[in-house]
């Protein structure tokens, strides 16, 4: 297979960014640039039993592996297709029982190593970039990340030594760094985490906070679609991060995870920062120091929530959200992104508690600012419309439900393509609700 072998898209040297991709013909919003099968993919352990381990389809009545009873499949074809990867884990799952706990990164790296061993030539996910050519940034890793990488290597040896021959330590470190920098979280239409995968041909795309393409998933295949009109010669740009946050937060995340600072037009002009950090209107103007103190408080609370999210009960988590929102609203407007962040967490907790009205209340407060602060055709916006639409329908609010789902569909038809199975199912859902 030749390099640059994707029609309409070519690899090039991007000024200041190293290698990148650009289009060689015009594309309109919603048009597919190219699709890329996963080089390796792993279903999240939390999704086991609800999704097929091979194709990631979410459905009921999946058939389980007869040996480990922990892998589930649509049918015998999917089970057979997954065996080359599942056999790395099947007997170990039985042997270790509840002590089977490799990280998602470890499981993905094991599959990459297994693929590399059997692969004789470029595969369908390496038309533009070989997996070994992916960026590592190994030299930029800080001590905390280095310790995590070493723990992952120990996990590889502990759980997979029976089925894998490992390369030397430095090669394993490079591979784990490559996965950290280039791995994609595979998400469903409501942005629930389904698994992690590596797509070498998608890893070539550089970041911008003003992206012109979006990556969505059809099973384990990544699809790259234009979200605005593109002309020949335009660089293909995606966002590596959540674009809700202001410039300093975005670049802090980019430096921590990807080791660069973005200098796109939005980062240079900071045009949305004021709206994202909107302060409450009061008769006595709020002092800049009070604002900066509240930003520090908000960041601290977000970190604390993240640290205990899997330890505390839903009731305790909701109390944390409500307390921080009460404190922040003395300074921040309801559309301030730190308020929105905590409202989003509170909505998720309400869903866990089956408090549908509470979830709707938070979702409705989030939606208008999301529409204003996210770029067009944002999956964050469509997923919020989906969640609210389904909640409305569940509470017999039919016209509100259908209206929200219709707005979700308008975004998804561009982001996912009109024939995507999510759209097919959504149309059925709406027809049944009428």
C-alpha positions in Angstrom: 0.0 0.0 0.0 1.4 3.4 -1.0 1.6 6.4 1.3 -0.8 9.3 0.6 -3.2 6.7 -0.7 -6.4 8.3 0.5 -8.3 10.1 -2.3 -8.8 13.8 -1.6 -6.5 13.8 1.4 -2.7 14.0 1.5 0.1 14.0 4.0 2.3 17.1 4.1 4.8 19.1 6.3 2.6 21.5 8.3 4.5 24.7 9.1 5.3 24.9 12.8 3.5 21.6 13.5 5.5 18.9 11.8 3.6 16.5 9.6 -0.1 16.9 9.0 -2.9 16.3 6.6 -4.5 18.6 4.0 -7.3 18.2 1.5 -6.5 18.1 -2.2 -10.1 18.9 -3.3 -13.1 20.8 -1.9 -15.3 19.3 0.8 -18.6 20.6 2.1 -19.9 20.4 5.7 -21.1 16.8 6.5 -18.9 15.2 3.8 -16.7 12.3 4.7 -13.0 12.9 4.1 -12.0 9.3 4.9 -12.6 6.5 7.3 -10.0 4.4 9.2 -10.4 1.0 10.8 -8.9 0.6 14.2 -5.4 -0.8 14.3 -6.3 -2.1 17.8 -9.4 -1.4 19.9 -10.5 -2.5 23.4 -14.0 -2.3 25.0 -14.1 -0.6 28.3 -14.5 -3.0 31.2 -17.5 -1.0 32.4 -19.3 -1.7 29.2 -18.9 -5.4 29.3 -22.2 -7.2 28.9 -23.9 -4.2 27.3 -21.7 -4.0 24.1 -20.2 -6.5 21.8 -16.5 -6.9 22.6 -15.6 -7.1 18.9 -17.8 -4.5 17.0 -18.8 -2.4 20.1 -22.5 -2.5 19.1 -24.7 -1.8 22.1 -27.6 -4.3 22.3 -29.5 -6.6 24.6 -29.2 -10.4 24.6 -25.5 -10.7 23.7 -23.9 -14.2 23.8 -21.1 -14.6 26.4 -17.8 -16.4 26.0 -18.3 -19.9 27.2 -14.9 -20.0 29.0 -14.4 -16.7 30.8 -18.1 -15.6 30.9 -16.9 -12.0 30.7 -16.7 -11.2 27.0 -19.9 -10.8 25.1 -20.7 -10.9 21.4 -23.5 -10.2 18.9 -23.1 -13.6 17.3 -20.6 -16.4 16.5 -19.1 -14.3 13.7 -18.2 -11.5 16.1 -16.8 -14.0 18.6 -14.7 -15.6 16.0 -13.5 -12.2 14.7 -12.4 -11.2 18.3 -10.6 -14.5 19.2 -7.1 -13.4 18.1 -7.4 -10.6 20.7 -9.7 -12.2 23.3 -7.4 -15.2 23.7 -4.8 -12.8 25.2 -7.2 -12.3 28.1 -9.6 -15.2 28.3 -7.7 -17.8 30.3 -6.1 -15.0 32.5 -9.5 -13.7 33.4 -10.5 -17.1 34.6 -7.3 -17.6 36.5 -7.2 -14.2 38.2 -11.0 -13.8 38.8 -11.7 -10.6 40.6 -8.0 -9.8 40.6 -8.0 -9.3 36.9 -7.5 -5.5 36.6 -5.1 -4.3 33.9 -5.7 -0.7 32.9 -7.4 0.1 29.5 -4.0 1.3 28.3 -2.4 -2.0 29.2 -5.1 -4.0 27.4 -4.8 -1.8 24.3 -1.0 -2.1 24.2 -1.2 -5.9 24.6 -3.4 -5.9 21.4 -1.0 -3.7 19.5 1.9 -6.0 20.4 -0.1 -9.0 19.3 -1.0 -7.3 16.0 2.6 -6.3 15.3 3.7 -9.8 15.8 1.4 -11.3 13.1 1.4 -8.3 10.7 3.6 -8.7 7.6 2.7 -5.5 5.7 0.9 -2.1 6.1 -2.7 -2.6 7.2 -5.8 -0.7 6.3 -5.3 1.8 9.1 -1.8 2.7 8.0 -2.3 4.1 4.5 -0.7 7.4 5.5 1.2 6.6 8.7 2.7 3.5 10.1 1.9 2.8 13.7 5.6 2.9 14.6 5.8 6.4 13.2 3.3 7.9 15.7 4.6 10.7 17.9 5.8 9.5 21.3 6.9 12.7 23.3 8.7 10.2 25.5 11.4 12.8 26.3 8.7 15.3 27.5 7.1 12.9 30.1 7.1 14.2 33.7 7.7 12.1 36.8 4.1 11.4 37.5 3.4 10.2 33.9 6.7 8.2 34.0 5.5 6.3 37.1 2.2 5.6 35.5 4.0 4.2 32.4 6.2 2.0 34.6 3.1 0.7 36.4 1.5 -0.1 33.0 4.6 -2.0 31.9 4.5 -4.0 35.2 0.8 -4.7 34.5 1.7 -6.0 31.0 4.2 -8.4 32.4 1.9 -9.5 35.2 -1.2 -10.2 33.1 0.0 -11.0 29.6 3.4 -12.7 29.9 1.8 -16.1 29.1 0.7 -15.0 25.6 3.1 -12.2 24.6 6.8 -11.8 24.0 7.7 -8.3 25.0 10.2 -6.0 23.3 12.9 -4.3 25.4 11.9 -1.9 28.1 12.6 1.3 26.1 10.4 0.1 23.2 7.6 -0.6 25.6 7.9 2.9 27.1 7.8 4.4 23.6 4.7 2.4 22.7 2.8 3.4 25.9 3.7 7.0 25.2 2.4 6.7 21.7 -0.9 5.3 23.0 -1.1 8.2 25.5 -0.6 10.8 22.8 -2.5 9.2 20.0 -5.2 6.9 21.5 -8.8 7.8 20.8 -11.7 7.4 23.3 -14.5 5.7 21.4 -17.8 7.3 22.4 -21.4 6.6 21.7 -24.0 9.2 20.6 -24.4 10.5 24.1 -20.6 10.7 24.6 -20.5 7.8 27.0 -17.0 6.2 27.0 -17.2 2.8 25.2 -13.5 2.0 24.7 -10.1 3.1 23.5 -8.5 2.6 20.1 -5.5 3.5 17.9 -6.0 4.9 14.4 -2.6 5.7 12.8 -4.1 7.6 9.8 -6.2 9.8 12.1 -3.2 10.4 14.4 -1.7 12.5 11.6 -4.3 15.2 12.0 -3.1 18.3 14.0 -5.1 20.2 16.6 -6.9 23.5 16.4 -9.4 25.2 18.8 -11.2 26.1 15.5 -11.5 22.6 14.0 -12.8 22.0 10.5 -13.3 18.3 10.9 -14.8 16.0 13.5 -14.0 12.4 14.3 -17.0 10.1 15.0 -17.2 6.3 15.3 -19.1 3.7 13.4 -18.5 0.6 15.5 -14.7 0.4 15.7 -14.1 2.5 12.5 -13.2 6.2 12.9 -14.8 8.5 10.4 -13.4 12.0 9.6 -16.1 14.5 8.4 -15.9 18.1 7.5 -17.9 20.5 9.8 -17.3 23.5 7.5 -16.6 24.1 3.9 -13.0 23.2 3.0 -11.1 24.2 -0.1 -8.1 22.5 -1.8 -4.9 23.0 0.3 -6.7 23.5 3.6 -5.1 21.7 6.5 -7.3 19.1 8.2 -7.7 20.1 11.8 -9.5 18.5 14.8 -9.7 19.4 18.4 -7.8 17.1 20.8 -9.7 18.5 23.9 -13.0 19.8 25.1 -13.4 23.3 23.6 -15.8 24.6 26.3 -12.9 26.0 28.4 -11.1 29.3 28.1 -7.8 29.7 26.4 -5.5 29.3 29.4 -7.3 26.1 30.6 -7.2 24.7 27.0 -3.5 25.3 26.6 -2.8 23.9 30.1 -4.5 20.7 29.1 -2.7 20.6 25.7 0.7 21.0 27.4 -0.1 18.4 30.0 -1.4 15.8 27.6 0.2 16.6 24.2 3.2 18.8 25.0 2.4 21.9 22.9 0.7 25.2 23.1 -1.9 26.1 20.5 -1.6 29.4 18.5 -4.8 29.2 16.5 -6.7 32.3 15.9 -9.0 31.7 18.8 -6.0 31.2 21.2 -4.5 34.4 19.8 -7.6 36.6 20.1 -9.2 34.9 23.1 -12.5 36.1 21.5 -14.7 33.8 23.6 -12.9 34.0 26.9 -15.0 36.9 28.3 -18.3 35.0 27.6 -16.8 31.8 29.0 -15.8 33.5 32.2 -18.9 35.7 32.5 -19.3 37.3 35.9 -22.7 37.9 37.6 -24.2 41.4 37.2 -24.5 43.2 40.6 -25.0 46.7 41.7 -21.6 46.7 43.3 -19.1 45.6 40.6 -17.1 42.4 41.5 -13.4 43.1 42.0 -10.9 41.3 39.6 -9.3 39.7 42.7 -12.6 38.1 43.7 -13.0 36.7 40.2 -9.5 35.2 40.1 -10.0 33.7 43.6 -13.2 32.1 42.4 -11.5 30.7 39.3 -9.0 29.1 41.6 -11.8 27.8 43.9 -13.6 26.3 40.8 -10.5 24.6 39.5 -9.8 23.1 42.9 -13.4 21.8 43.3 -13.3 20.3 39.8 -10.1 18.5 40.7 -11.6 17.3 44.1 -14.8 16.0 42.4 -12.7 14.1 39.8 -10.6 12.5 42.5 -13.6 11.1 44.5 -16.0 10.5 41.6 -15.7 6.7 41.9 -15.5 6.6 45.7 -18.3 8.7 47.1 -22.0 7.8 46.9 -24.2 9.7 44.3 -25.9 11.6 47.1 -22.5 12.8 48.4 -21.4 13.8 44.9 -24.6 15.7 44.3 -24.1 17.6 47.6 -20.5 18.5 46.5 -21.9 19.8 43.2 -24.6 21.9 44.9 -22.3 23.4 47.5 -19.7 24.4 44.9 -22.5 25.9 42.6 -23.9 27.8 45.5 -20.4 29.3 46.3 -19.6 30.1 42.6 -22.9 31.8 41.8 -21.9 34.6 44.2 -19.4 35.7 41.6 -20.1 33.7 38.3 -23.0 34.0 35.9 -25.0 30.8 35.3 -23.4 30.6 31.8 -19.8 30.7 33.2 -18.0 27.5 32.1 -17.1 26.5 35.7 -20.8 26.7 36.6 -21.6 24.7 33.5 -19.0 22.1 34.4 -20.5 21.5 37.8 -24.1 21.5 36.4 -23.0 18.8 33.9 -21.6 16.7 36.7 -24.8 17.3 38.8 -26.9 16.2 35.8 -24.9 13.0 35.5 -25.4 12.3 39.2 -29.2 13.0 38.9 -29.3 10.4 36.1 -27.6 7.9 38.4 -30.2 8.6 41.1 -33.1 8.3 38.6 -34.0 11.9 39.5 -35.2 12.7 36.0 -36.6 16.2 36.9 -33.4 17.2 38.5 -31.4 16.0 35.4 -33.8 18.0 33.2 -33.4 21.1 35.3 -29.6 21.1 35.1 -29.7 20.1 31.4 -31.9 23.0 30.5 -29.6 25.4 32.2 -26.6 24.0 30.3 -28.1 24.0 26.8 -28.3 27.7 25.9 -24.7 28.5 26.9 -23.5 25.3 25.2 -25.1 26.5 21.9 -23.3 29.8 22.2 -19.9 28.6 23.5 -19.2 25.4 21.4 -18.5 25.6 17.7 -21.1 24.5 15.1 -22.0 20.8 14.9 -20.6 20.1 18.4 -21.2 16.6 19.7 -21.4 18.1 23.2 -24.4 20.0 22.1 -26.1 17.2 20.2 -25.6 14.8 23.1 -27.3 17.2 25.5 -30.3 17.5 23.1 -30.4 13.7 23.0 -30.3 13.3 26.8 -33.0 16.0 27.3 -35.1 14.7 24.5 -35.1 11.2 25.9 -35.8 12.5 29.4 -38.8 14.5 28.1 -40.2 11.5 26.3 -39.8 9.4 29.4 -41.8 11.9 31.4 -44.6 12.0 28.7 -43.5 15.5 27.5 -43.8 14.4 23.8 -43.6 17.7 21.9 -40.6 18.9 24.0 -38.9 15.5 23.5 -39.4 15.4 19.8 -38.2 19.0 19.4 -35.0 18.3 21.3 -34.3 15.1 19.3 -34.9 16.9 16.1 -32.2 19.5 17.1 -29.9 16.6 18.0 -30.5 15.0 14.6 -29.6 18.2 12.7 -26.2 18.2 14.3 -25.7 14.4 14.0 -26.5 14.3 10.3 -23.4 16.5 9.7 -21.2 15.0 12.4 -22.1 11.3 11.9 -23.5 11.2 8.3 -27.2 10.7 7.5 -26.9 6.9 7.1 -25.2 6.3 10.5 -27.0 3.6 12.6 -27.4 6.2 15.4 -29.5 8.3 13.0 -31.4 5.2 11.8 -32.3 4.3 15.4 -33.1 7.9 16.3 -35.6 8.2 13.4 -37.3 5.0 14.7 -37.3 6.4 18.2 -39.0 9.6 17.0 -41.5 7.8 14.8 -42.6 5.6 17.8 -43.0 8.7 20.0 -45.3 10.5 17.6 
